[in-house]
Amino acid sequence: MKKEFMDKEQLKRIAERQCEKINKSHVFMAICSQNYIDDPICLMQLGLALLLDKPLFLIFHKDFKPPKNLIRALSGYEFAKDDDAQSYKEASERIVQKINNFLTSE
């Protein structure tokens, strides 16, 4: 992982921008891979979505073992069955259907 230094003010500006964007959304959806977990900005986005009480929908890599507390916080999740683009497309279609069902049941 490439190390980059950001001072507190830079982090604050990034968090404020991300918070504004996430707050405008109805749900939060992401593809949660090991690269995602290793990226502090992605983790910030996930944390902000949780703090903003957004419904969380994640797609996991087939070999990723999500923590139980994360699973409990999710409104929906799917696993990509393979490493190819078609598997992620299919997982995305399934998660979009879950999002649609969630939004229409509110």
C-alpha positions as CSV (number, residue, x, y, z in Angstrom):
1,M,0.0,0.0,0.0
2,K,1.4,3.4,-1.0
3,K,1.8,5.7,2.0
4,E,0.6,9.2,1.6
5,F,0.6,11.9,4.2
6,M,-2.5,14.0,4.7
7,D,-2.7,16.6,7.4
8,K,-5.8,17.0,9.6
9,E,-7.2,19.9,7.5
10,Q,-6.9,17.9,4.3
11,L,-8.7,14.9,5.9
12,K,-11.4,17.3,7.3
13,R,-12.0,18.7,3.8
14,I,-12.2,15.3,2.2
15,A,-14.6,14.1,5.0
16,E,-16.8,17.2,4.5
17,R,-17.0,16.7,0.7
18,Q,-17.7,13.0,1.1
19,C,-20.3,13.7,3.8
20,E,-22.2,16.1,1.5
21,K,-22.3,13.6,-1.3
22,I,-23.3,10.6,0.8
23,N,-25.9,12.6,2.6
24,K,-27.6,13.4,-0.7
25,S,-27.9,9.7,-1.6
26,H,-30.8,7.3,-0.6
27,V,-28.4,4.4,-0.1
28,F,-24.7,3.6,0.1
29,M,-23.4,0.9,-2.3
30,A,-19.8,-0.3,-2.8
31,I,-17.8,-3.2,-4.0
32,C,-15.9,-4.3,-0.9
33,S,-12.6,-6.0,-1.9
34,Q,-9.3,-6.2,0.0
35,N,-8.2,-3.0,-1.9
36,Y,-11.3,-1.3,-0.6
37,I,-10.5,-2.2,2.9
38,D,-6.9,-1.1,2.5
39,D,-8.0,2.4,1.3
40,P,-8.6,4.9,4.1
41,I,-10.9,7.1,2.0
42,C,-13.1,4.1,1.2
43,L,-13.3,3.2,4.8
44,M,-14.1,6.8,5.6
45,Q,-17.0,6.7,3.1
46,L,-18.4,3.5,4.7
47,G,-18.1,5.0,8.2
48,L,-19.8,8.2,7.1
49,A,-22.6,6.3,5.5
50,L,-23.1,4.4,8.7
51,L,-23.1,7.5,10.8
52,L,-25.5,9.2,8.4
53,D,-27.8,6.2,8.8
54,K,-27.8,5.3,5.1
55,P,-28.9,1.8,4.2
56,L,-25.7,0.0,3.3
57,F,-25.4,-2.4,0.4
58,L,-22.1,-4.1,-0.4
59,I,-20.8,-6.5,-3.0
60,F,-18.0,-8.8,-1.7
61,H,-15.2,-10.6,-3.5
62,K,-15.9,-14.4,-3.3
63,D,-13.0,-15.0,-0.9
64,F,-13.6,-12.0,1.3
65,K,-14.7,-12.8,4.8
66,P,-16.7,-9.9,6.1
67,P,-16.8,-9.3,9.8
68,K,-20.0,-10.3,11.5
69,N,-20.7,-6.8,12.8
70,L,-20.4,-5.4,9.3
71,I,-22.9,-8.0,8.0
72,R,-25.3,-7.0,10.8
73,A,-25.1,-3.3,9.8
74,L,-25.9,-4.0,6.1
75,S,-29.3,-3.7,4.5
76,G,-28.1,-6.1,1.8
77,Y,-25.1,-7.8,0.4
78,E,-24.0,-10.2,-2.4
79,F,-20.9,-12.1,-3.3
80,A,-19.3,-12.1,-6.7
81,K,-19.0,-15.8,-7.6
82,D,-15.8,-15.5,-9.5
83,D,-13.1,-13.0,-10.3
84,D,-14.4,-12.1,-13.7
85,A,-16.4,-9.1,-14.8
86,Q,-19.5,-11.2,-15.5
87,S,-19.7,-12.3,-11.9
88,Y,-19.5,-8.7,-10.7
89,K,-22.1,-7.7,-13.2
90,E,-24.4,-10.4,-12.0
91,A,-23.8,-9.5,-8.3
92,S,-24.4,-5.9,-9.2
93,E,-27.7,-6.8,-10.8
94,R,-28.8,-8.7,-7.7
95,I,-27.8,-5.9,-5.3
96,V,-29.6,-3.3,-7.5
97,Q,-32.7,-5.5,-7.2
98,K,-32.3,-5.6,-3.4
99,I,-31.9,-1.8,-3.4
100,N,-35.1,-1.4,-5.5
101,N,-37.0,-3.7,-3.2
102,F,-35.7,-1.8,-0.2
103,L,-36.7,1.6,-1.6
104,T,-40.1,0.6,-2.7
105,S,-40.9,-1.0,0.7
106,E,-40.2,2.3,2.6
